[in-house]
């Protein structure tokens, strides 16, 4: 008879990472990425947490994710937009008991107003860069957010979801800002334009130009979503980014390393 380990009680949670881009926050694209966070009742150290909680007895993981986001932040989401990130089961991730968490990601271009919160003390969209600081988040939510961001960058490379963060008519520069927000790095403008224009049906050029008032130089051309983007299909040619796509000033210098 084979030996079996003792089965301990554990709890299954769902945590959801909701990303948006706040265009009014900063001129720097990397500062515009925001994450939906909330404060659990009774937490004394002021740390934030991702919306989430125990899986209901008669619920799927996705149903729990949607319910907890609404209860704790007031935001209502659509099940079809949820993407499973990973499962987290480090024995030390929760000092109260053995807890396993299934994490989900959802990108929300226009979240609207939050609240009222039914099961949290506060809820807000907070800048991603601020949440990277130490002691800002409970549990392992800092790692979950980072994993979700990396998954989001892959989605931007393979699908047309980035266009959802733009106005119906946009410039290539505005579209590039969406990628820079999620990648948390600058992208060379010329390289980005070439990549975008190589993808069939991704964007469609218009016979219109942006009106930036008295700004010098030729005004940038306006674009709209192409056929592939309007049908929410995957891109036929993924937009891949490498270190060489960063502006020249951000590239590492070559040569003999310093001792």
C-alpha positions as CSV (number, residue, x, y, z in Angstrom):
1,X,0.0,0.0,0.0
2,X,1.5,3.3,-1.0
3,X,2.1,6.0,1.5
4,X,0.1,9.2,1.3
5,X,0.8,12.6,2.8
6,X,-1.6,14.0,5.4
7,X,-4.2,16.2,3.6
8,X,-4.4,19.6,5.4
9,X,-7.3,22.0,5.0
10,X,-6.7,24.8,2.5
11,X,-8.7,27.6,1.0
12,X,-9.1,28.6,-2.6
13,X,-9.2,32.2,-3.5
14,X,-9.6,34.2,-6.8
15,X,-7.7,37.5,-7.2
16,X,-8.3,39.8,-10.2
17,X,-5.9,42.3,-11.8
18,X,-7.8,45.1,-13.5
19,X,-5.6,47.3,-15.7
20,X,-6.5,50.6,-17.3
21,X,-4.6,53.6,-18.7
22,X,-5.2,57.0,-17.4
23,X,-4.3,59.4,-20.2
24,X,-4.7,62.4,-18.1
25,X,-2.2,61.3,-15.4
26,X,1.1,62.1,-17.1
27,X,2.8,63.1,-20.4
28,X,5.0,60.0,-19.9
29,X,3.3,56.9,-21.1
30,X,4.8,54.6,-18.5
31,X,3.2,56.6,-15.7
32,X,-0.3,56.1,-17.1
33,X,-0.7,52.4,-16.3
34,X,-3.1,51.9,-13.4
35,X,-4.3,48.9,-11.3
36,X,-7.5,48.5,-9.5
37,X,-6.9,47.9,-5.7
38,X,-8.9,48.0,-2.5
39,X,-8.4,47.9,1.2
40,X,-9.7,45.0,3.3
41,X,-11.6,45.9,6.4
42,X,-9.5,45.7,9.5
43,X,-6.1,45.9,7.8
44,X,-4.0,48.2,10.1
45,X,-0.8,48.7,8.1
46,X,-2.6,50.5,5.3
47,X,-1.6,48.0,2.6
48,X,-3.7,47.6,-0.6
49,X,-4.8,44.4,-2.1
50,X,-6.3,43.1,-5.3
51,X,-10.0,42.5,-5.3
52,X,-10.7,38.9,-4.6
53,X,-11.9,36.3,-2.1
54,X,-13.0,32.8,-1.4
55,X,-14.6,30.8,-4.2
56,X,-18.3,30.4,-3.7
57,X,-19.7,26.9,-3.2
58,X,-21.8,27.2,-6.3
59,X,-19.5,29.4,-8.4
60,X,-16.9,29.0,-11.1
61,X,-13.6,30.8,-10.7
62,X,-14.7,33.4,-13.2
63,X,-18.0,34.0,-11.4
64,X,-16.2,34.6,-8.1
65,X,-13.8,37.0,-9.9
66,X,-16.6,39.1,-11.2
67,X,-18.6,39.0,-8.0
68,X,-15.7,40.0,-5.8
69,X,-14.6,42.9,-8.1
70,X,-18.2,44.3,-7.9
71,X,-18.6,43.8,-4.2
72,X,-15.2,45.4,-3.3
73,X,-14.9,48.1,-5.9
74,X,-18.4,48.7,-7.4
75,X,-17.0,47.9,-10.9
76,X,-19.0,45.6,-13.1
77,X,-17.0,43.5,-15.6
78,X,-17.7,41.1,-18.5
79,X,-16.9,37.4,-18.1
80,X,-15.7,37.1,-21.7
81,X,-12.9,39.6,-21.0
82,X,-11.3,37.6,-18.2
83,X,-8.0,35.8,-18.8
84,X,-6.5,33.4,-16.3
85,X,-2.9,34.3,-15.4
86,X,-1.6,31.6,-13.1
87,X,-2.2,29.7,-9.8
88,X,-0.3,30.7,-6.7
89,X,0.3,28.2,-3.9
90,X,3.4,29.2,-1.9
91,X,2.8,27.9,1.6
92,X,3.9,31.2,3.1
93,X,1.8,33.5,0.9
94,X,-0.8,34.0,3.6
95,X,0.1,33.9,7.3
96,X,-3.4,33.1,8.4
97,X,-3.8,29.7,6.8
98,X,-2.9,27.6,3.7
99,X,-4.3,29.6,0.8
100,X,-4.2,28.9,-3.0
101,X,-5.1,31.7,-5.3
102,X,-6.2,31.6,-9.0
103,X,-5.4,35.0,-10.6
104,X,-7.2,36.6,-13.5
105,X,-6.4,39.5,-15.7
106,X,-8.8,42.0,-17.4
107,X,-8.0,45.1,-19.4
108,X,-10.6,47.9,-19.1
109,X,-10.0,50.9,-21.3
110,X,-12.9,52.9,-19.9
111,X,-13.8,51.7,-16.4
112,X,-16.0,54.6,-15.4
113,X,-16.7,55.5,-11.7
114,X,-16.1,53.1,-8.9
115,X,-18.3,52.4,-5.9
116,X,-20.1,52.1,-3.7
117,X,-18.0,49.4,-2.1
118,X,-19.9,46.7,-0.2
119,X,-17.1,44.7,1.2
120,X,-14.0,46.9,1.4
121,X,-12.9,50.2,3.2
122,X,-11.7,51.8,0.0
123,X,-11.1,51.1,-3.7
124,X,-9.2,53.1,-6.3
125,X,-7.1,52.8,-9.5
126,X,-3.5,53.3,-8.4
127,X,-0.5,53.9,-10.5
128,X,1.3,50.7,-11.4
129,X,4.7,52.2,-10.6
130,X,3.6,53.2,-7.1
131,X,2.4,49.7,-6.4
132,X,5.9,48.3,-7.2
133,X,7.1,49.9,-3.9
134,X,7.8,47.8,-0.9
135,X,5.0,47.2,1.7
136,X,2.4,48.7,-0.7
137,X,0.5,45.4,-1.2
138,X,-0.7,42.5,0.9
139,X,0.3,38.9,0.4
140,X,2.0,38.1,-3.0
141,X,-0.1,40.5,-4.9
142,X,2.9,42.5,-6.1
143,X,4.1,39.4,-7.9
144,X,0.6,38.6,-9.3
145,X,0.4,42.1,-10.8
146,X,3.8,41.8,-12.4
147,X,2.9,38.4,-13.9
148,X,-0.4,39.9,-15.2
149,X,1.4,42.9,-16.8
150,X,3.7,40.5,-18.6
151,X,0.7,38.5,-19.9
152,X,-0.9,41.8,-21.0
153,X,2.1,42.7,-23.1
154,X,1.8,39.3,-24.8
155,X,-1.8,40.1,-25.5
156,X,-0.9,43.4,-27.0
157,X,1.6,41.7,-29.3
158,X,-0.8,39.1,-30.5
159,X,-4.2,40.9,-30.7
160,X,-5.7,44.3,-31.5
161,X,-6.7,45.0,-27.9
162,X,-4.4,48.0,-27.7
163,X,-6.7,50.0,-30.0
164,X,-9.5,49.8,-27.4
165,X,-7.5,52.2,-25.3
166,X,-7.5,54.8,-28.1
167,X,-10.2,57.2,-29.3
168,X,-12.1,56.1,-32.5
169,X,-9.6,58.3,-34.4
170,X,-6.0,58.3,-33.2
171,X,-2.4,58.9,-34.2
172,X,0.3,56.3,-34.3
173,X,2.0,58.1,-31.4
174,X,-1.1,57.7,-29.3
175,X,-1.3,54.0,-30.1
176,X,2.4,53.6,-29.3
177,X,1.7,55.2,-25.9
178,X,-0.5,52.2,-25.0
179,X,2.3,49.8,-25.7
180,X,4.8,51.9,-23.8
181,X,2.5,51.9,-20.8
182,X,2.2,48.2,-20.6
183,X,5.8,47.4,-21.6
184,X,7.0,50.1,-19.1
185,X,9.7,51.2,-21.6
186,X,10.0,53.5,-24.6
187,X,9.5,52.2,-28.1
188,X,11.4,53.7,-31.0
189,X,8.7,55.6,-33.0
190,X,10.1,54.7,-36.5
191,X,10.3,51.0,-35.6
192,X,6.9,51.0,-34.1
193,X,5.3,52.6,-37.2
194,X,6.9,50.0,-39.5
195,X,5.7,47.1,-37.4
196,X,2.1,48.5,-37.1
197,X,1.9,49.2,-40.9
198,X,3.1,45.6,-41.7
199,X,0.1,44.0,-39.9
200,X,-2.8,43.5,-42.4
201,X,-6.0,45.0,-41.1
202,X,-4.6,46.3,-37.8
203,X,-5.0,50.0,-38.5
204,X,-6.5,52.1,-41.4
205,X,-5.0,55.4,-42.4
206,X,-7.5,58.3,-42.8
207,X,-7.3,61.4,-45.0
208,X,-7.3,63.5,-41.8
209,X,-4.6,65.0,-39.7
210,X,-4.5,65.9,-36.0
211,X,-5.0,69.5,-35.0
212,X,-2.4,70.4,-32.5
213,X,-3.0,74.2,-32.8
214,X,0.2,76.2,-33.4
215,X,2.6,73.2,-33.0
216,X,5.4,73.4,-35.5
217,X,5.9,70.8,-38.2
218,X,3.6,68.7,-40.2
219,X,0.6,67.5,-38.2
220,X,0.4,63.7,-37.7
221,X,-2.0,61.6,-39.7
222,X,-5.0,60.1,-38.1
223,X,-5.9,56.4,-38.1
224,X,-8.8,54.2,-37.1
225,X,-9.1,50.5,-36.3
226,X,-8.7,48.3,-39.3
227,X,-10.9,45.4,-40.3
228,X,-9.0,42.8,-38.2
229,X,-9.2,45.1,-35.2
230,X,-12.9,45.8,-35.7
231,X,-13.7,42.1,-35.6
232,X,-11.6,41.5,-32.5
233,X,-9.5,38.9,-34.3
234,X,-5.9,37.9,-33.5
235,X,-3.3,39.7,-35.6
236,X,-2.1,37.7,-38.6
237,X,1.4,39.1,-38.0
238,X,2.3,39.5,-34.3
239,X,3.9,42.7,-33.2
240,X,7.1,41.6,-31.5
241,X,9.3,43.9,-29.5
242,X,13.0,43.5,-28.6
243,X,15.5,45.6,-26.8
244,X,16.6,47.0,-30.1
245,X,13.2,48.6,-30.5
246,X,13.9,51.1,-27.6
247,X,15.1,54.6,-28.6
248,X,18.9,54.8,-29.1
249,X,19.5,56.6,-25.9
250,X,18.0,53.7,-23.9
251,X,20.2,51.0,-25.5
252,X,23.1,49.6,-23.5
253,X,26.5,50.8,-24.6
254,X,28.7,48.3,-26.2
255,X,32.4,47.9,-25.4
256,X,34.6,46.4,-22.8
257,X,32.9,46.2,-19.4
258,X,34.2,48.1,-16.5
259,X,35.9,46.2,-13.7
